[in-house]
């Protein structure tokens, strides 16, 4: 063997090994994506009422703000705020406030703040979900100012930075728009109320508070939530007594067939069935939460927009049950969000 050629090959092998070890080392030590809150520091607010801002993170998992792709190889990374989001928001408030007329305190209650991505390459999609409440702190009480429930989607190549920037803009706009003349409500809540805000809200909703639900056809979650069916429970059955479709009678007395994708839920004799792409599934209540056990795609975003909002998640007929689906579809425990009726995958289920 030519000794010079051997040394040349050996040199390239060593360099490649060093490079590979270096990449592995960096990958092992840098698996997080920092969330740096972005805003226009030159866009100042005159006569702000607030000098301090606190954050109450009411999410179940407060260790990170979602998982996105990072780097050339698209490795999954947790989104973390360093320093803490509360620290960044306090710095932000001090920088954008040119003059404060009062020294009040804001409380931002985060109920959902999540970045996520699916796919890769040219078909990468990023999602941002943000639900939060703002309060004005007065002594030991918190007065509601405003609330937000926002979602955003971006697609393309390497959407991570676009996603984080847009998420910052949404948070910035929400806070900034309530610094000068907040519309404070009459409610005075304690910190215990805020820590149990979901249950406090459910107390006001007939769907959760009513002893018996009203029979009928519900075309959207708002109707179901307030127990005001859009149509009486009318259906057409086949010779074997199975439901073929639901319908309503218009002002001319004509029967109008309803598509399953138009229906959000059916209530029949205190039983509620939710409409999905893969069939109607019965709702069950566990620990003051509504769930159903049904099929969903594995690679979908965690929060689904229900049929009533227009994504086409609805469809199918009662009796289809768990059925079989495509290879990328499996059975999940899915929660109904009590505010907007969206579907949230909780965990896979195996029979």
C-alpha positions in Angstrom: 0.0 0.0 0.0 1.2 3.5 -0.8 2.2 4.9 2.7 1.5 8.5 1.7 -2.0 7.6 0.4 -2.6 5.7 3.6 -1.7 8.7 5.8 -3.9 10.9 3.7 -6.9 8.6 4.2 -6.1 8.3 7.9 -6.0 12.1 8.3 -9.5 12.5 6.7 -10.8 9.7 8.9 -9.5 11.4 12.1 -10.9 14.8 11.1 -14.3 13.3 10.3 -14.3 11.5 13.7 -13.5 14.7 15.5 -16.2 16.5 13.6 -18.7 13.8 14.4 -17.8 13.8 18.1 -18.1 17.5 18.2 -21.5 17.5 16.7 -22.6 14.8 19.1 -21.2 16.8 22.0 -23.1 20.0 20.9 -26.2 18.0 20.3 -26.1 16.5 23.8 -25.5 19.8 25.6 -27.8 22.0 23.5 -31.1 20.4 23.2 -33.2 23.4 24.2 -34.4 26.3 22.1 -34.4 29.6 24.0 -37.5 31.7 23.9 -36.3 35.3 23.8 -39.3 37.6 24.1 -39.2 39.9 21.0 -40.7 43.4 20.8 -40.1 46.9 19.4 -38.2 48.7 22.2 -38.8 52.0 20.4 -42.6 51.7 20.4 -43.1 53.4 23.8 -46.3 53.6 25.9 -47.3 56.9 27.4 -49.1 57.0 30.7 -49.1 53.4 31.6 -51.0 52.4 34.7 -48.6 49.6 35.6 -45.0 49.3 36.8 -44.9 45.6 37.7 -46.0 42.4 36.1 -46.2 39.0 37.6 -46.8 35.6 35.8 -49.0 32.9 37.1 -48.4 29.8 35.0 -51.5 27.6 35.3 -50.5 25.0 32.7 -50.1 21.4 33.8 -46.6 21.1 32.5 -44.6 24.3 33.3 -41.2 22.9 32.5 -41.2 24.2 28.9 -43.3 26.0 26.2 -43.6 23.2 23.6 -41.3 21.2 21.3 -40.0 22.4 18.0 -37.3 21.4 15.5 -33.8 22.9 15.9 -30.7 22.9 13.8 -29.6 21.5 10.5 -30.6 18.0 11.4 -34.1 19.0 12.7 -33.6 17.6 16.2 -36.5 18.1 18.6 -35.9 20.8 21.2 -37.9 22.0 24.2 -38.7 25.7 24.1 -37.5 27.3 27.4 -37.4 30.9 28.6 -33.9 32.0 29.9 -34.2 34.1 31.9 -37.7 33.3 33.1 -40.6 34.7 31.1 -41.7 36.8 34.1 -38.2 38.4 34.3 -38.2 39.1 30.5 -41.7 40.6 30.7 -40.7 42.9 33.7 -37.7 44.1 31.7 -40.0 44.6 28.7 -42.5 46.6 30.7 -39.8 48.9 32.1 -38.3 49.5 28.7 -41.5 50.3 26.7 -43.1 52.4 29.5 -42.1 56.1 29.0 -44.2 57.4 31.9 -46.4 55.7 34.5 -49.4 57.6 36.0 -49.9 54.9 38.6 -47.8 52.1 40.2 -50.3 49.3 39.8 -49.4 45.6 39.2 -50.4 43.4 36.4 -50.9 39.6 36.7 -50.6 37.5 33.5 -52.2 34.1 34.0 -50.9 31.7 31.4 -53.4 28.9 30.7 -52.0 27.8 27.4 -48.7 28.8 25.8 -47.3 26.2 23.4 -45.1 26.1 20.3 -45.1 23.0 18.2 -44.0 21.7 14.8 -44.8 18.8 12.6 -43.2 17.5 9.4 -39.9 18.6 8.1 -38.0 19.9 5.0 -40.2 21.9 2.7 -43.4 20.8 4.4 -42.7 22.0 7.9 -45.6 23.4 9.9 -45.5 25.4 13.1 -48.3 26.1 15.5 -48.6 28.6 18.4 -51.5 28.4 20.9 -51.9 31.1 23.6 -54.6 31.4 26.2 -54.2 33.9 29.0 -56.0 36.2 31.4 -54.8 39.6 32.6 -55.7 41.0 36.0 -55.1 44.2 37.9 -53.8 43.4 41.4 -55.4 45.5 44.2 -54.3 44.4 47.6 -55.1 40.7 47.9 -57.6 40.7 45.1 -57.3 40.4 41.3 -59.7 42.2 39.0 -60.1 40.8 35.5 -59.0 43.1 32.7 -58.9 41.0 29.5 -58.5 37.6 28.1 -57.1 36.1 24.9 -57.5 32.8 23.1 -55.3 32.9 20.0 -53.8 30.3 17.6 -51.4 30.8 14.8 -49.9 28.6 12.1 -46.9 29.1 9.8 -45.5 26.7 7.2 -42.3 26.6 5.1 -38.7 25.8 5.6 -37.3 26.1 9.2 -40.3 27.8 10.7 -39.0 27.9 14.3 -37.8 31.5 14.3 -40.9 32.7 12.5 -43.0 30.9 15.1 -41.2 32.4 18.1 -41.3 35.9 16.6 -45.0 35.7 15.9 -45.7 34.3 19.3 -43.9 37.2 20.9 -45.9 39.7 18.8 -49.2 38.1 20.0 -48.1 38.3 23.7 -46.8 41.8 23.2 -50.0 43.1 21.6 -52.1 41.5 24.3 -50.2 43.1 27.2 -49.5 46.5 25.5 -53.2 47.1 24.5 -54.2 46.9 28.2 -51.6 49.1 29.8 -53.3 52.5 29.6 -57.1 52.2 30.0 -57.9 48.6 31.1 -61.6 47.7 31.3 -61.5 46.3 34.8 -64.5 44.1 35.7 -66.4 44.2 38.9 -65.3 40.7 39.9 -62.7 40.5 42.7 -60.9 37.2 42.7 -58.5 35.7 45.2 -55.4 33.8 44.3 -57.3 30.6 45.2 -59.9 31.5 42.6 -57.2 32.0 40.0 -55.6 28.7 40.8 -59.0 27.0 40.3 -60.1 29.2 37.4 -61.3 26.3 35.2 -63.7 25.1 37.9 -65.0 28.6 38.6 -65.8 29.0 34.9 -67.5 25.7 34.7 -69.9 26.7 37.5 -71.4 29.2 35.1 -71.8 26.7 32.2 -75.1 24.7 32.0 -73.2 21.9 30.2 -71.3 21.3 33.4 -73.7 22.5 36.0 -77.1 21.1 34.7 -78.4 18.0 36.3 -79.9 16.9 33.0 -78.9 17.8 29.5 -81.4 19.0 26.8 -82.1 16.5 24.0 -81.4 17.9 20.5 -79.0 18.5 17.7 -76.1 20.9 18.5 -74.4 22.5 15.5 -71.6 24.1 17.5 -70.0 24.1 20.9 -71.6 27.3 22.0 -75.0 25.8 21.7 -73.9 22.7 23.6 -72.1 24.7 26.3 -75.3 26.8 27.1 -77.6 23.9 26.5 -79.6 25.5 23.7 -80.0 22.9 20.8 -80.1 24.3 17.3 -82.7 21.7 16.2 -85.0 19.1 17.9 -83.7 15.6 17.8 -85.0 14.2 14.5 -83.5 11.3 12.6 -84.2 9.0 9.7 -83.7 5.3 10.4 -83.2 2.3 8.1 -85.3 -0.9 8.2 -83.1 -2.3 10.9 -83.7 0.7 13.1 -80.2 2.2 12.6 -79.8 5.9 12.2 -79.1 6.9 8.6 -79.0 10.7 9.2 -80.3 13.6 11.2 -82.5 16.3 9.9 -84.6 19.4 10.7 -87.8 20.8 9.3 -87.5 24.2 7.7 -90.1 27.0 7.7 -91.8 25.5 4.7 -92.2 22.1 6.4 -89.5 20.5 4.2 -87.2 17.9 5.7 -83.5 19.1 5.4 -80.9 16.5 5.8 -77.9 17.4 8.0 -74.3 16.3 7.1 -72.5 14.7 10.0 -69.6 17.2 9.4 -72.0 20.0 10.2 -72.9 18.6 13.6 -70.9 19.1 16.7 -72.9 16.9 19.1 -76.1 15.0 19.7 -77.8 14.8 23.1 -80.3 11.9 23.4 -81.9 11.0 26.7 -79.0 12.5 28.8 -76.4 10.8 26.6 -74.1 13.1 24.6 -72.3 12.0 21.4 -69.5 14.0 19.9 -69.1 14.1 16.1 -65.6 13.3 14.7 -64.1 12.2 11.4 -64.1 8.6 12.5 -67.6 8.5 14.0 -69.7 9.6 16.9 -68.3 8.9 20.4 -70.0 9.1 23.7 -68.9 11.8 26.1 -68.0 10.8 29.6 -67.3 13.0 32.6 -64.3 12.3 34.8 -63.2 14.7 37.6 -65.4 17.5 36.2 -63.9 17.2 32.7 -65.6 15.8 29.5 -63.6 13.2 27.6 -64.2 10.8 24.7 -62.2 7.8 23.6 -61.8 7.9 19.8 -59.5 7.8 16.8 -57.2 10.6 15.8 -54.1 10.9 13.6 -50.8 10.4 15.4 -48.9 13.3 13.7 -51.6 15.9 14.2 -51.2 18.9 16.5 -52.2 18.4 20.1 -55.2 20.8 19.9 -57.9 20.0 17.3 -60.4 22.5 16.1 -63.7 20.9 16.3 -66.2 20.5 13.4 -68.3 23.4 14.6 -65.4 25.8 14.1 -64.9 24.7 10.5 -62.0 22.4 10.2 -64.0 19.4 9.1 -63.1 17.2 12.1 -66.7 16.1 12.5 -68.4 13.3 10.6 -69.5 9.7 10.9 -72.6 8.0 12.4 -73.5 6.7 15.8 -72.5 3.1 16.0 -69.4 3.4 13.9 -67.6 3.3 17.3 -63.8 2.9 17.4 -63.6 1.3 13.9 -60.4 0.8 12.0 -58.6 3.7 10.3 -55.4 4.4 8.3 -52.1 3.2 9.6 -51.2 6.6 11.2 -54.5 6.7 13.2 -54.8 5.3 16.7 -57.1 5.5 19.6 -56.7 8.3 22.2 -58.3 9.7 25.3 -59.4 13.1 24.1 -60.6 16.0 26.3 -63.2 18.7 25.4 -62.0 22.2 26.2 -64.6 23.7 28.3 -64.2 27.2 26.8 -64.1 26.7 23.1 -65.0 23.0 22.6 -61.7 22.1 20.9 -60.3 18.6 21.1 -57.1 17.9 23.1 -55.3 14.6 22.8 -54.5 13.4 26.4 -52.9 10.0 25.9 -53.0 7.0 23.6 -55.3 4.2 24.7 -54.7 0.5 24.2 -57.5 -2.0 24.5 
